[in-house]
Each structure stands twice: as C-alpha cells, then as structure tokens.
Amino acid sequence: MLRLAPKDFWAATPAEIAAAARGMAGPPAKPLTRGELAALIARFPDGGDQDG
C-alpha cells in the first residue's frame, strides 16, 4: 500500500511507518463514552450459555 521499495521500508523507523499508516487510514476513532458502551452492552448482551 505504501509502495516503498524493500530497502526503504526496512530503513524506515517505526515512527515513520506509523505516520504513513495514519496518513493512509486517517485519524484514529475516538474511544466510546461510558454511555455508548452501556448502550452497546444493553443491545448486545452476552448469551451466558455460548462459548467464546
């Protein structure tokens, strides 16, 4: 996706690769609020009898 030559990829620092990934994927999503999490838990409760 980054179209880097292998030598350029391996020469890049982790910070440079992370910056490139952020540039492609956009800013990270904001974390859920407590209320949003509670709404998801209420909407999709654990079954209790299922594995996983």
PDBQT receptor file of N, H, CA, C and O in Angstrom, charges set to zero:
ATOM      1  N   MET A   1       0.817  -1.184   0.000  1.00  0.00    +0.000 N 
ATOM      2  CA  MET A   1       0.000   0.000   0.000  1.00  0.00    +0.000 C 
ATOM      3  C   MET A   1       0.867   1.257   0.000  1.00  0.00    +0.000 C 
ATOM      4  O   MET A   1       0.534   2.252  -0.642  1.00  0.00    +0.000 OA
ATOM      5  N   LEU A   2       1.964   1.201   0.715  1.00  0.00    +0.000 N 
ATOM      6  H   LEU A   2       2.236   0.392   1.236  1.00  0.00    +0.000 HD
ATOM      7  CA  LEU A   2       2.823   2.376   0.790  1.00  0.00    +0.000 C 
ATOM      8  C   LEU A   2       3.723   2.510  -0.444  1.00  0.00    +0.000 C 
ATOM      9  O   LEU A   2       4.294   3.569  -0.706  1.00  0.00    +0.000 OA
ATOM     10  N   ARG A   3       3.829   1.436  -1.173  1.00  0.00    +0.000 N 
ATOM     11  H   ARG A   3       3.365   0.576  -0.960  1.00  0.00    +0.000 HD
ATOM     12  CA  ARG A   3       4.655   1.399  -2.382  1.00  0.00    +0.000 C 
ATOM     13  C   ARG A   3       6.095   1.808  -2.113  1.00  0.00    +0.000 C 
ATOM     14  O   ARG A   3       6.710   2.536  -2.893  1.00  0.00    +0.000 OA
ATOM     15  N   LEU A   4       6.611   1.332  -1.008  1.00  0.00    +0.000 N 
ATOM     16  H   LEU A   4       6.112   0.741  -0.374  1.00  0.00    +0.000 HD
ATOM     17  CA  LEU A   4       8.005   1.569  -0.679  1.00  0.00    +0.000 C 
ATOM     18  C   LEU A   4       8.849   0.419  -1.205  1.00  0.00    +0.000 C 
ATOM     19  O   LEU A   4       8.435  -0.740  -1.176  1.00  0.00    +0.000 OA
ATOM     20  N   ALA A   5      10.017   0.754  -1.678  1.00  0.00    +0.000 N 
ATOM     21  H   ALA A   5      10.353   1.696  -1.702  1.00  0.00    +0.000 HD
ATOM     22  CA  ALA A   5      10.966  -0.296  -2.032  1.00  0.00    +0.000 C 
ATOM     23  C   ALA A   5      11.364  -1.009  -0.739  1.00  0.00    +0.000 C 
ATOM     24  O   ALA A   5      11.397  -0.385   0.321  1.00  0.00    +0.000 OA
ATOM     25  N   PRO A   6      11.666  -2.298  -0.812  1.00  0.00    +0.000 N 
ATOM     26  CA  PRO A   6      12.031  -3.018   0.414  1.00  0.00    +0.000 C 
ATOM     27  C   PRO A   6      13.139  -2.319   1.205  1.00  0.00    +0.000 C 
ATOM     28  O   PRO A   6      13.067  -2.249   2.432  1.00  0.00    +0.000 OA
ATOM     29  N   LYS A   7      14.155  -1.804   0.522  1.00  0.00    +0.000 N 
ATOM     30  H   LYS A   7      14.213  -1.861  -0.474  1.00  0.00    +0.000 HD
ATOM     31  CA  LYS A   7      15.251  -1.147   1.251  1.00  0.00    +0.000 C 
ATOM     32  C   LYS A   7      14.752   0.088   1.986  1.00  0.00    +0.000 C 
ATOM     33  O   LYS A   7      15.235   0.393   3.076  1.00  0.00    +0.000 OA
ATOM     34  N   ASP A   8      13.791   0.804   1.407  1.00  0.00    +0.000 N 
ATOM     35  H   ASP A   8      13.398   0.556   0.521  1.00  0.00    +0.000 HD
ATOM     36  CA  ASP A   8      13.238   1.989   2.059  1.00  0.00    +0.000 C 
ATOM     37  C   ASP A   8      12.342   1.616   3.235  1.00  0.00    +0.000 C 
ATOM     38  O   ASP A   8      12.350   2.282   4.271  1.00  0.00    +0.000 OA
ATOM     39  N   PHE A   9      11.565   0.539   3.064  1.00  0.00    +0.000 N 
ATOM     40  H   PHE A   9      11.558  -0.002   2.223  1.00  0.00    +0.000 HD
ATOM     41  CA  PHE A   9      10.718   0.069   4.158  1.00  0.00    +0.000 C 
ATOM     42  C   PHE A   9      11.569  -0.312   5.360  1.00  0.00    +0.000 C 
ATOM     43  O   PHE A   9      11.307   0.135   6.477  1.00  0.00    +0.000 OA
ATOM     44  N   TRP A  10      12.577  -1.128   5.137  1.00  0.00    +0.000 N 
ATOM     45  H   TRP A  10      12.790  -1.491   4.230  1.00  0.00    +0.000 HD
ATOM     46  CA  TRP A  10      13.395  -1.617   6.243  1.00  0.00    +0.000 C 
ATOM     47  C   TRP A  10      14.281  -0.532   6.827  1.00  0.00    +0.000 C 
ATOM     48  O   TRP A  10      14.757  -0.670   7.953  1.00  0.00    +0.000 OA
ATOM     49  N   ALA A  11      14.514   0.542   6.086  1.00  0.00    +0.000 N 
ATOM     50  H   ALA A  11      14.128   0.654   5.171  1.00  0.00    +0.000 HD
ATOM     51  CA  ALA A  11      15.306   1.649   6.612  1.00  0.00    +0.000 C 
ATOM     52  C   ALA A  11      14.447   2.627   7.419  1.00  0.00    +0.000 C 
ATOM     53  O   ALA A  11      14.975   3.449   8.168  1.00  0.00    +0.000 OA
ATOM     54  N   ALA A  12      13.134   2.539   7.264  1.00  0.00    +0.000 N 
ATOM     55  H   ALA A  12      12.705   1.871   6.656  1.00  0.00    +0.000 HD
ATOM     56  CA  ALA A  12      12.229   3.457   7.962  1.00  0.00    +0.000 C 
ATOM     57  C   ALA A  12      12.153   3.121   9.446  1.00  0.00    +0.000 C 
ATOM     58  O   ALA A  12      12.275   1.961   9.840  1.00  0.00    +0.000 OA
ATOM     59  N   THR A  13      11.953   4.138  10.251  1.00  0.00    +0.000 N 
ATOM     60  H   THR A  13      11.853   5.080   9.931  1.00  0.00    +0.000 HD
ATOM     61  CA  THR A  13      11.774   3.918  11.689  1.00  0.00    +0.000 C 
ATOM     62  C   THR A  13      10.325   3.508  11.958  1.00  0.00    +0.000 C 
ATOM     63  O   THR A  13       9.452   3.761  11.128  1.00  0.00    +0.000 OA
ATOM     64  N   PRO A  14      10.059   2.883  13.096  1.00  0.00    +0.000 N 
ATOM     65  CA  PRO A  14       8.671   2.567  13.442  1.00  0.00    +0.000 C 
ATOM     66  C   PRO A  14       7.778   3.819  13.437  1.00  0.00    +0.000 C 
ATOM     67  O   PRO A  14       6.618   3.748  13.031  1.00  0.00    +0.000 OA
ATOM     68  N   ALA A  15       8.312   4.952  13.883  1.00  0.00    +0.000 N 
ATOM     69  H   ALA A  15       9.254   5.009  14.212  1.00  0.00    +0.000 HD
ATOM     70  CA  ALA A  15       7.522   6.189  13.884  1.00  0.00    +0.000 C 
ATOM     71  C   ALA A  15       7.162   6.612  12.462  1.00  0.00    +0.000 C 
ATOM     72  O   ALA A  15       6.053   7.089  12.219  1.00  0.00    +0.000 OA
ATOM     73  N   GLU A  16       8.084   6.441  11.531  1.00  0.00    +0.000 N 
ATOM     74  H   GLU A  16       8.984   6.054  11.728  1.00  0.00    +0.000 HD
ATOM     75  CA  GLU A  16       7.801   6.797  10.131  1.00  0.00    +0.000 C 
ATOM     76  C   GLU A  16       6.740   5.882   9.530  1.00  0.00    +0.000 C 
ATOM     77  O   GLU A  16       5.849   6.345   8.817  1.00  0.00    +0.000 OA
ATOM     78  N   ILE A  17       6.832   4.600   9.814  1.00  0.00    +0.000 N 
ATOM     79  H   ILE A  17       7.555   4.224  10.393  1.00  0.00    +0.000 HD
ATOM     80  CA  ILE A  17       5.825   3.646   9.310  1.00  0.00    +0.000 C 
ATOM     81  C   ILE A  17       4.469   3.953   9.935  1.00  0.00    +0.000 C 
ATOM     82  O   ILE A  17       3.451   3.917   9.244  1.00  0.00    +0.000 OA
ATOM     83  N   ALA A  18       4.438   4.254  11.231  1.00  0.00    +0.000 N 
ATOM     84  H   ALA A  18       5.265   4.284  11.793  1.00  0.00    +0.000 HD
ATOM     85  CA  ALA A  18       3.180   4.596  11.898  1.00  0.00    +0.000 C 
ATOM     86  C   ALA A  18       2.575   5.858  11.301  1.00  0.00    +0.000 C 
ATOM     87  O   ALA A  18       1.364   5.926  11.092  1.00  0.00    +0.000 OA
ATOM     88  N   ALA A  19       3.402   6.854  11.026  1.00  0.00    +0.000 N 
ATOM     89  H   ALA A  19       4.386   6.799  11.195  1.00  0.00    +0.000 HD
ATOM     90  CA  ALA A  19       2.903   8.091  10.427  1.00  0.00    +0.000 C 
ATOM     91  C   ALA A  19       2.331   7.827   9.043  1.00  0.00    +0.000 C 
ATOM     92  O   ALA A  19       1.296   8.386   8.680  1.00  0.00    +0.000 OA
ATOM     93  N   ALA A  20       2.990   6.988   8.279  1.00  0.00    +0.000 N 
ATOM     94  H   ALA A  20       3.831   6.534   8.573  1.00  0.00    +0.000 HD
ATOM     95  CA  ALA A  20       2.493   6.655   6.943  1.00  0.00    +0.000 C 
ATOM     96  C   ALA A  20       1.159   5.909   7.037  1.00  0.00    +0.000 C 
ATOM     97  O   ALA A  20       0.247   6.162   6.251  1.00  0.00    +0.000 OA
ATOM     98  N   ALA A  21       1.051   4.998   7.991  1.00  0.00    +0.000 N 
ATOM     99  H   ALA A  21       1.793   4.793   8.630  1.00  0.00    +0.000 HD
ATOM    100  CA  ALA A  21      -0.196   4.252   8.173  1.00  0.00    +0.000 C 
ATOM    101  C   ALA A  21      -1.327   5.187   8.575  1.00  0.00    +0.000 C 
ATOM    102  O   ALA A  21      -2.444   5.064   8.074  1.00  0.00    +0.000 OA
ATOM    103  N   ARG A  22      -1.040   6.132   9.488  1.00  0.00    +0.000 N 
ATOM    104  H   ARG A  22      -0.132   6.232   9.895  1.00  0.00    +0.000 HD
ATOM    105  CA  ARG A  22      -2.064   7.101   9.877  1.00  0.00    +0.000 C 
ATOM    106  C   ARG A  22      -2.481   7.951   8.683  1.00  0.00    +0.000 C 
ATOM    107  O   ARG A  22      -3.657   8.283   8.528  1.00  0.00    +0.000 OA
ATOM    108  N   GLY A  23      -1.525   8.296   7.851  1.00  0.00    +0.000 N 
ATOM    109  H   GLY A  23      -0.570   8.026   7.977  1.00  0.00    +0.000 HD
ATOM    110  CA  GLY A  23      -1.840   9.084   6.670  1.00  0.00    +0.000 C 
ATOM    111  C   GLY A  23      -2.760   8.355   5.717  1.00  0.00    +0.000 C 
ATOM    112  O   GLY A  23      -3.577   8.980   5.041  1.00  0.00    +0.000 OA
ATOM    113  N   MET A  24      -2.640   7.045   5.654  1.00  0.00    +0.000 N 
ATOM    114  H   MET A  24      -1.977   6.537   6.203  1.00  0.00    +0.000 HD
ATOM    115  CA  MET A  24      -3.491   6.258   4.764  1.00  0.00    +0.000 C 
ATOM    116  C   MET A  24      -4.851   5.959   5.397  1.00  0.00    +0.000 C 
ATOM    117  O   MET A  24      -5.872   5.967   4.709  1.00  0.00    +0.000 OA
ATOM    118  N   ALA A  25      -4.863   5.700   6.692  1.00  0.00    +0.000 N 
ATOM    119  H   ALA A  25      -4.033   5.694   7.250  1.00  0.00    +0.000 HD
ATOM    120  CA  ALA A  25      -6.091   5.265   7.353  1.00  0.00    +0.000 C 
ATOM    121  C   ALA A  25      -6.894   6.419   7.941  1.00  0.00    +0.000 C 
ATOM    122  O   ALA A  25      -8.065   6.250   8.279  1.00  0.00    +0.000 OA
ATOM    123  N   GLY A  26      -6.281   7.574   8.065  1.00  0.00    +0.000 N 
ATOM    124  H   GLY A  26      -5.329   7.711   7.790  1.00  0.00    +0.000 HD
ATOM    125  CA  GLY A  26      -6.964   8.693   8.683  1.00  0.00    +0.000 C 
ATOM    126  C   GLY A  26      -6.769   8.674  10.183  1.00  0.00    +0.000 C 
ATOM    127  O   GLY A  26      -6.102   7.790  10.721  1.00  0.00    +0.000 OA
ATOM    128  N   PRO A  27      -7.351   9.652  10.857  1.00  0.00    +0.000 N 
ATOM    129  CA  PRO A  27      -7.166   9.727  12.309  1.00  0.00    +0.000 C 
ATOM    130  C   PRO A  27      -7.853   8.558  13.010  1.00  0.00    +0.000 C 
ATOM    131  O   PRO A  27      -8.847   8.032  12.508  1.00  0.00    +0.000 OA
ATOM    132  N   PRO A  28      -7.334   8.151  14.158  1.00  0.00    +0.000 N 
ATOM    133  CA  PRO A  28      -7.965   7.049  14.887  1.00  0.00    +0.000 C 
ATOM    134  C   PRO A  28      -9.352   7.449  15.389  1.00  0.00    +0.000 C 
ATOM    135  O   PRO A  28      -9.628   8.623  15.637  1.00  0.00    +0.000 OA
ATOM    136  N   ALA A  29     -10.196   6.466  15.528  1.00  0.00    +0.000 N 
ATOM    137  H   ALA A  29      -9.972   5.512  15.326  1.00  0.00    +0.000 HD
ATOM    138  CA  ALA A  29     -11.542   6.706  16.052  1.00  0.00    +0.000 C 
ATOM    139  C   ALA A  29     -11.453   7.100  17.519  1.00  0.00    +0.000 C 
ATOM    140  O   ALA A  29     -10.559   6.657  18.239  1.00  0.00    +0.000 OA
ATOM    141  N   LYS A  30     -12.387   7.935  17.950  1.00  0.00    +0.000 N 
ATOM    142  H   LYS A  30     -13.113   8.295  17.365  1.00  0.00    +0.000 HD
ATOM    143  CA  LYS A  30     -12.385   8.323  19.361  1.00  0.00    +0.000 C 
ATOM    144  C   LYS A  30     -12.941   7.167  20.187  1.00  0.00    +0.000 C 
ATOM    145  O   LYS A  30     -13.792   6.414  19.712  1.00  0.00    +0.000 OA
ATOM    146  N   PRO A  31     -12.466   7.028  21.410  1.00  0.00    +0.000 N 
ATOM    147  CA  PRO A  31     -12.962   5.947  22.275  1.00  0.00    +0.000 C 
ATOM    148  C   PRO A  31     -14.448   6.136  22.588  1.00  0.00    +0.000 C 
ATOM    149  O   PRO A  31     -14.973   7.249  22.549  1.00  0.00    +0.000 OA
ATOM    150  N   LEU A  32     -15.105   5.030  22.897  1.00  0.00    +0.000 N 
ATOM    151  H   LEU A  32     -14.679   4.125  22.928  1.00  0.00    +0.000 HD
ATOM    152  CA  LEU A  32     -16.505   5.092  23.303  1.00  0.00    +0.000 C 
ATOM    153  C   LEU A  32     -16.641   5.795  24.642  1.00  0.00    +0.000 C 
ATOM    154  O   LEU A  32     -15.762   5.703  25.499  1.00  0.00    +0.000 OA
ATOM    155  N   THR A  33     -17.735   6.489  24.810  1.00  0.00    +0.000 N 
ATOM    156  H   THR A  33     -18.450   6.564  24.115  1.00  0.00    +0.000 HD
ATOM    157  CA  THR A  33     -18.053   7.044  26.123  1.00  0.00    +0.000 C 
ATOM    158  C   THR A  33     -18.664   5.922  26.966  1.00  0.00    +0.000 C 
ATOM    159  O   THR A  33     -19.018   4.867  26.440  1.00  0.00    +0.000 OA
ATOM    160  N   ARG A  34     -18.785   6.154  28.265  1.00  0.00    +0.000 N 
ATOM    161  H   ARG A  34     -18.498   7.011  28.692  1.00  0.00    +0.000 HD
ATOM    162  CA  ARG A  34     -19.428   5.149  29.126  1.00  0.00    +0.000 C 
ATOM    163  C   ARG A  34     -20.860   4.884  28.672  1.00  0.00    +0.000 C 
ATOM    164  O   ARG A  34     -21.320   3.743  28.676  1.00  0.00    +0.000 OA
ATOM    165  N   GLY A  35     -21.552   5.938  28.285  1.00  0.00    +0.000 N 
ATOM    166  H   GLY A  35     -21.178   6.866  28.282  1.00  0.00    +0.000 HD
ATOM    167  CA  GLY A  35     -22.926   5.786  27.837  1.00  0.00    +0.000 C 
ATOM    168  C   GLY A  35     -23.036   4.975  26.553  1.00  0.00    +0.000 C 
ATOM    169  O   GLY A  35     -23.929   4.139  26.417  1.00  0.00    +0.000 OA
ATOM    170  N   GLU A  36     -22.131   5.221  25.614  1.00  0.00    +0.000 N 
ATOM    171  H   GLU A  36     -21.405   5.900  25.725  1.00  0.00    +0.000 HD
ATOM    172  CA  GLU A  36     -22.138   4.460  24.361  1.00  0.00    +0.000 C 
ATOM    173  C   GLU A  36     -21.836   2.990  24.619  1.00  0.00    +0.000 C 
ATOM    174  O   GLU A  36     -22.462   2.108  24.032  1.00  0.00    +0.000 OA
ATOM    175  N   LEU A  37     -20.879   2.734  25.495  1.00  0.00    +0.000 N 
ATOM    176  H   LEU A  37     -20.371   3.450  25.972  1.00  0.00    +0.000 HD
ATOM    177  CA  LEU A  37     -20.557   1.348  25.844  1.00  0.00    +0.000 C 
ATOM    178  C   LEU A  37     -21.741   0.674  26.524  1.00  0.00    +0.000 C 
ATOM    179  O   LEU A  37     -22.062  -0.472  26.209  1.00  0.00    +0.000 OA
ATOM    180  N   ALA A  38     -22.389   1.364  27.447  1.00  0.00    +0.000 N 
ATOM    181  H   ALA A  38     -22.128   2.295  27.703  1.00  0.00    +0.000 HD
ATOM    182  CA  ALA A  38     -23.553   0.805  28.138  1.00  0.00    +0.000 C 
ATOM    183  C   ALA A  38     -24.672   0.485  27.149  1.00  0.00    +0.000 C 
ATOM    184  O   ALA A  38     -25.344  -0.539  27.274  1.00  0.00    +0.000 OA
ATOM    185  N   ALA A  39     -24.870   1.364  26.165  1.00  0.00    +0.000 N 
ATOM    186  H   ALA A  39     -24.324   2.196  26.063  1.00  0.00    +0.000 HD
ATOM    187  CA  ALA A  39     -25.908   1.120  25.157  1.00  0.00    +0.000 C 
ATOM    188  C   ALA A  39     -25.580  -0.118  24.330  1.00  0.00    +0.000 C 
ATOM    189  O   ALA A  39     -26.474  -0.904  24.017  1.00  0.00    +0.000 OA
ATOM    190  N   LEU A  40     -24.314  -0.302  23.972  1.00  0.00    +0.000 N 
ATOM    191  H   LEU A  40     -23.587   0.337  24.226  1.00  0.00    +0.000 HD
ATOM    192  CA  LEU A  40     -23.922  -1.498  23.216  1.00  0.00    +0.000 C 
ATOM    193  C   LEU A  40     -24.099  -2.763  24.045  1.00  0.00    +0.000 C 
ATOM    194  O   LEU A  40     -24.564  -3.786  23.542  1.00  0.00    +0.000 OA
ATOM    195  N   ILE A  41     -23.725  -2.686  25.317  1.00  0.00    +0.000 N 
ATOM    196  H   ILE A  41     -23.347  -1.855  25.726  1.00  0.00    +0.000 HD
ATOM    197  CA  ILE A  41     -23.883  -3.854  26.198  1.00  0.00    +0.000 C 
ATOM    198  C   ILE A  41     -25.361  -4.218  26.337  1.00  0.00    +0.000 C 
ATOM    199  O   ILE A  41     -25.715  -5.396  26.328  1.00  0.00    +0.000 OA
ATOM    200  N   ALA A  42     -26.214  -3.214  26.463  1.00  0.00    +0.000 N 
ATOM    201  H   ALA A  42     -25.926  -2.256  26.470  1.00  0.00    +0.000 HD
ATOM    202  CA  ALA A  42     -27.650  -3.474  26.574  1.00  0.00    +0.000 C 
ATOM    203  C   ALA A  42     -28.209  -4.055  25.281  1.00  0.00    +0.000 C 
ATOM    204  O   ALA A  42     -29.076  -4.929  25.302  1.00  0.00    +0.000 OA
ATOM    205  N   ARG A  43     -27.708  -3.563  24.169  1.00  0.00    +0.000 N 
ATOM    206  H   ARG A  43     -27.004  -2.853  24.152  1.00  0.00    +0.000 HD
ATOM    207  CA  ARG A  43     -28.225  -4.017  22.872  1.00  0.00    +0.000 C 
ATOM    208  C   ARG A  43     -27.719  -5.405  22.500  1.00  0.00    +0.000 C 
ATOM    209  O   ARG A  43     -28.435  -6.182  21.869  1.00  0.00    +0.000 OA
ATOM    210  N   PHE A  44     -26.484  -5.715  22.889  1.00  0.00    +0.000 N 
ATOM    211  H   PHE A  44     -25.903  -5.084  23.402  1.00  0.00    +0.000 HD
ATOM    212  CA  PHE A  44     -25.864  -6.994  22.537  1.00  0.00    +0.000 C 
ATOM    213  C   PHE A  44     -25.350  -7.690  23.796  1.00  0.00    +0.000 C 
ATOM    214  O   PHE A  44     -24.140  -7.805  23.987  1.00  0.00    +0.000 OA
ATOM    215  N   PRO A  45     -26.265  -8.159  24.660  1.00  0.00    +0.000 N 
ATOM    216  CA  PRO A  45     -25.821  -8.806  25.902  1.00  0.00    +0.000 C 
ATOM    217  C   PRO A  45     -25.144 -10.147  25.625  1.00  0.00    +0.000 C 
ATOM    218  O   PRO A  45     -25.419 -10.798  24.616  1.00  0.00    +0.000 OA
ATOM    219  N   ASP A  46     -24.257 -10.549  26.536  1.00  0.00    +0.000 N 
ATOM    220  H   ASP A  46     -24.034 -10.020  27.355  1.00  0.00    +0.000 HD
ATOM    221  CA  ASP A  46     -23.659 -11.872  26.435  1.00  0.00    +0.000 C 
ATOM    222  C   ASP A  46     -24.748 -12.908  26.631  1.00  0.00    +0.000 C 
ATOM    223  O   ASP A  46     -25.644 -12.731  27.457  1.00  0.00    +0.000 OA
ATOM    224  N   GLY A  47     -24.669 -13.991  25.869  1.00  0.00    +0.000 N 
ATOM    225  H   GLY A  47     -23.941 -14.134  25.199  1.00  0.00    +0.000 HD
ATOM    226  CA  GLY A  47     -25.666 -15.045  25.959  1.00  0.00    +0.000 C 
ATOM    227  C   GLY A  47     -25.539 -15.846  27.239  1.00  0.00    +0.000 C 
ATOM    228  O   GLY A  47     -26.536 -16.365  27.740  1.00  0.00    +0.000 OA
ATOM    229  N   GLY A  48     -24.331 -15.959  27.779  1.00  0.00    +0.000 N 
ATOM    230  H   GLY A  48     -23.521 -15.538  27.371  1.00  0.00    +0.000 HD
ATOM    231  CA  GLY A  48     -24.131 -16.715  29.001  1.00  0.00    +0.000 C 
ATOM    232  C   GLY A  48     -23.991 -18.206  28.769  1.00  0.00    +0.000 C 
ATOM    233  O   GLY A  48     -23.271 -18.872  29.513  1.00  0.00    +0.000 OA
ATOM    234  N   ASP A  49     -24.661 -18.756  27.752  1.00  0.00    +0.000 N 
ATOM    235  H   ASP A  49     -25.246 -18.214  27.148  1.00  0.00    +0.000 HD
ATOM    236  CA  ASP A  49     -24.587 -20.184  27.503  1.00  0.00    +0.000 C 
ATOM    237  C   ASP A  49     -23.781 -20.517  26.251  1.00  0.00    +0.000 C 
ATOM    238  O   ASP A  49     -23.737 -21.673  25.829  1.00  0.00    +0.000 OA
ATOM    239  N   GLN A  50     -23.152 -19.523  25.663  1.00  0.00    +0.000 N 
ATOM    240  H   GLN A  50     -23.188 -18.584  26.005  1.00  0.00    +0.000 HD
ATOM    241  CA  GLN A  50     -22.367 -19.745  24.453  1.00  0.00    +0.000 C 
ATOM    242  C   GLN A  50     -20.885 -19.685  24.772  1.00  0.00    +0.000 C 
ATOM    243  O   GLN A  50     -20.451 -18.915  25.629  1.00  0.00    +0.000 OA
ATOM    244  N   ASP A  51     -20.116 -20.501  24.075  1.00  0.00    +0.000 N 
ATOM    245  H   ASP A  51     -20.469 -21.127  23.378  1.00  0.00    +0.000 HD
ATOM    246  CA  ASP A  51     -18.656 -20.461  24.228  1.00  0.00    +0.000 C 
ATOM    247  C   ASP A  51     -18.122 -19.275  23.442  1.00  0.00    +0.000 C 
ATOM    248  O   ASP A  51     -18.685 -18.903  22.412  1.00  0.00    +0.000 OA
ATOM    249  N   GLY A  52     -17.026 -18.676  23.930  1.00  0.00    +0.000 N 
ATOM    250  H   GLY A  52     -16.568 -18.978  24.766  1.00  0.00    +0.000 HD
ATOM    251  CA  GLY A  52     -16.375 -17.653  23.135  1.00  0.00    +0.000 C 
ATOM    252  C   GLY A  52     -16.339 -16.364  23.797  1.00  0.00    +0.000 C 
ATOM    253  O   GLY A  52     -15.816 -15.398  23.241  1.00  0.00    +0.000 OA
TER     254      GLY A  52
